[in-house]
Amino acid sequence: LHIGGARAGNRGLFALLAQAETAGEASAVFEHYMTMAFGLARPVDDTPVHPERRRWRSSYLKLLQGWGLDANGPAGAVLKGWVESRFGLVPAFHGAPLARFPSAAWVRYLEQKAASRFHNNNILQQLDLLFEFSQWMLARFGLLGAGPHATLWRGSHDLAVQLVDGSLRERRCTVRLNNVVSFTTEREAAGCFGSWVMRARVPLVKVLLAPGVLGGTALAGEQEVLALGGDYEVEVAYGP
């Protein structure tokens, strides 16, 4: 699964990545390339930078930080909009259920998705490269295992609302998750985010970010995996 033109338009990046011997080396190459390609470097001297220029330099890292703070804020809207644009998955929730259109919830989502706070500096192209790089890292270094799927976990307080097929009593069901969603590699961590815990086999081709892809601490606190959502067949358990 690839985004058209992302690798072809950045052949130099993937040529450099091919020379990396460790995941850490590859992360450093990617982050340096993104800094140079999208002008993300901070000034090295004391030259003042106009506030508008600082605000214009939105980056994938700031977007991920914003998602980590509030997935239903402006950063979350831009990320959900990117998934909607590239994969055709419409979001189901952004601060409130996105059901009938138009509605107050839909208007809020559309306004935040287009706002300049995060939606500038070719942020969608930055996310394209992040996805392609993550896919490259997963294949090259097996960060989530060698198979086509990874067993991941997710906690929820309102699982019944997400139920599409099956029964919670039977512990096996199909749930409809948002178009981009957080999982974790640790079952214990998932239990901190809801009384219901889902166990899902997530296709690696749906993973946008996994632990070890980036060298920094972006979404690393709970061993978070950011993946495309949609309908998932899951096993569920209640309680710790």
C-alpha positions in Angstrom: 0.0 0.0 0.0 1.6 3.2 -1.2 0.7 6.9 -1.7 1.2 7.8 -5.3 4.3 9.8 -6.0 5.6 10.0 -2.4 8.5 7.7 -3.0 9.1 8.5 -6.6 9.3 12.2 -5.8 11.8 11.6 -3.0 14.2 9.0 -4.4 17.1 10.6 -2.7 15.7 10.0 0.7 15.1 6.3 0.1 18.5 5.9 -1.5 20.0 7.3 1.7 17.8 5.1 3.9 19.0 2.0 2.0 22.4 2.6 3.4 21.3 2.7 7.0 22.3 -0.3 9.1 20.1 0.3 12.1 16.7 1.8 12.8 18.3 4.7 14.7 20.5 5.6 11.7 17.4 5.5 9.4 15.4 7.7 11.8 18.2 10.3 11.9 18.4 10.3 8.1 14.6 10.8 7.8 14.4 13.6 10.4 17.3 15.5 8.8 15.8 15.1 5.3 12.4 16.4 6.6 14.1 19.3 8.3 15.9 20.4 5.1 13.0 19.7 2.7 10.4 21.6 4.7 12.5 24.2 6.4 11.9 22.9 9.9 15.2 23.9 11.5 15.2 26.5 14.3 17.5 29.5 14.0 20.9 28.8 15.3 21.6 32.5 16.3 19.5 35.1 18.2 18.0 36.6 15.1 14.3 37.2 15.9 11.8 35.3 13.9 8.5 36.9 13.0 5.5 35.2 14.8 3.8 34.6 11.4 6.9 32.8 10.1 7.1 30.6 13.1 3.4 29.7 12.8 3.8 29.0 9.1 6.4 26.3 9.7 4.1 23.6 10.8 5.6 20.1 10.9 4.7 16.5 11.2 6.3 16.5 14.7 4.1 19.3 15.9 1.1 17.6 14.5 1.9 14.4 16.3 2.4 16.3 19.6 -0.9 18.0 19.1 -2.6 14.6 18.5 -1.0 13.3 21.7 -2.5 16.2 23.7 -5.9 16.1 22.1 -7.0 13.9 19.3 -10.2 15.9 18.9 -8.4 19.2 18.5 -7.0 21.0 15.4 -4.1 18.6 15.0 -6.4 15.7 15.1 -8.7 17.3 12.5 -5.8 17.7 10.1 -4.6 14.1 10.7 -8.2 12.8 10.1 -8.4 15.0 7.0 -5.2 13.5 5.7 -6.6 9.9 6.1 -9.9 11.0 4.5 -8.0 12.5 1.5 -5.5 9.7 0.9 -7.5 6.6 1.8 -11.1 7.6 1.5 -11.9 6.8 5.1 -14.4 9.4 6.5 -14.0 10.2 10.2 -16.7 9.0 12.5 -15.9 11.2 15.6 -14.3 14.5 16.3 -15.3 15.8 19.7 -18.8 14.4 18.9 -20.2 11.8 16.6 -20.0 12.8 12.9 -23.3 11.5 11.8 -25.8 13.5 9.8 -24.3 16.2 7.6 -24.4 19.1 8.0 -24.2 19.4 11.8 -22.4 21.5 14.4 -19.9 18.7 14.9 -19.2 18.5 11.1 -18.7 22.3 10.9 -16.3 22.2 13.8 -14.3 19.4 12.2 -14.2 21.1 8.7 -13.1 24.4 10.3 -10.3 22.9 12.3 -9.2 20.7 9.4 -8.6 23.7 7.2 -7.3 26.1 9.8 -3.7 27.4 9.2 -2.4 26.5 12.7 -1.4 23.0 11.5 -2.7 22.9 7.9 0.2 24.6 6.2 3.8 24.1 5.0 2.7 21.2 2.8 1.6 19.2 5.9 -0.2 16.6 3.9 3.0 15.9 1.9 4.9 15.6 5.2 2.4 13.0 6.4 2.7 11.2 3.0 6.4 10.8 3.6 5.9 9.8 7.3 3.6 7.0 6.2 6.0 5.8 3.5 8.9 6.0 5.9 7.0 4.1 8.5 6.1 1.4 6.0 9.8 1.2 5.0 10.9 0.9 8.6 8.4 -1.8 9.4 9.5 -3.9 6.4 13.3 -3.3 6.9 13.6 -3.7 10.7 10.5 -5.6 11.7 9.5 -3.1 14.4 6.1 -4.8 14.9 7.1 -8.3 14.0 7.7 -10.2 10.7 4.2 -11.1 9.8 1.6 -9.1 7.8 -0.3 -8.3 11.0 0.6 -7.0 14.5 -1.4 -7.9 17.6 -2.3 -4.6 19.3 -4.5 -3.4 22.0 -7.0 -0.5 22.6 -9.0 0.6 25.6 -12.5 2.1 25.3 -15.3 3.3 27.7 -18.1 3.3 25.0 -17.5 0.1 23.1 -21.2 -0.6 22.7 -21.6 2.5 20.6 -18.9 1.3 18.2 -20.4 -2.2 17.8 -21.2 -3.2 14.2 -21.6 -7.0 14.5 -21.4 -9.7 17.1 -21.9 -9.4 20.9 -19.8 -8.1 23.7 -20.9 -11.1 25.8 -19.4 -13.4 23.2 -16.1 -11.5 23.5 -15.8 -11.5 19.7 -17.3 -8.7 17.6 -16.8 -6.2 14.8 -16.3 -2.6 15.8 -16.2 0.6 13.7 -13.2 2.8 14.8 -12.5 6.3 13.8 -10.6 6.8 10.5 -7.3 7.2 12.4 -6.9 5.6 15.8 -4.4 4.9 18.5 -3.4 1.3 19.6 -0.7 0.2 21.9 1.6 -2.7 21.9 1.0 -3.3 25.7 -2.2 -4.7 27.0 -1.7 -3.1 30.4 -1.4 0.4 28.8 -4.7 -0.1 26.9 -6.5 -0.8 30.2 -5.6 2.8 31.3 -7.8 4.2 28.6 -11.1 2.3 29.1 -12.8 -0.4 31.0 -13.2 -2.5 27.8 -10.0 -3.7 26.2 -9.9 -4.7 22.5 -7.3 -7.1 21.0 -6.9 -6.6 17.3 -4.8 -8.0 14.5 -3.8 -4.8 12.7 -2.5 -5.1 9.1 1.0 -3.5 9.0 0.0 -1.7 5.8 -2.4 0.4 7.9 0.3 1.6 10.3 1.2 5.3 10.2 3.5 5.4 13.2 5.0 2.7 15.5 7.5 2.8 18.4 11.0 3.0 17.0 10.1 4.7 13.8 11.1 8.2 15.0 14.1 8.8 17.1 12.3 11.3 19.4 9.6 10.7 22.0 6.6 11.3 19.7 3.7 9.2 21.0 6.2 6.9 22.8 4.8 7.2 26.3 2.3 4.3 26.0 4.0 2.5 23.2 1.4 4.0 20.9 0.8 2.8 17.4 -1.1 5.2 15.1 -3.0 3.3 12.4 -5.8 3.7 9.9 -9.2 2.8 11.4 -12.4 1.5 9.9 -14.1 -1.8 10.8 -12.0 -4.3 12.9 -12.8 -7.8 14.1 -11.6 -7.8 17.7 -11.6 -9.9 20.9 -12.8 -7.9 23.9 -12.4 -8.2 27.6 -13.9 -6.1 30.5 -11.8 -4.9 33.4 -8.1 -5.2 34.1 
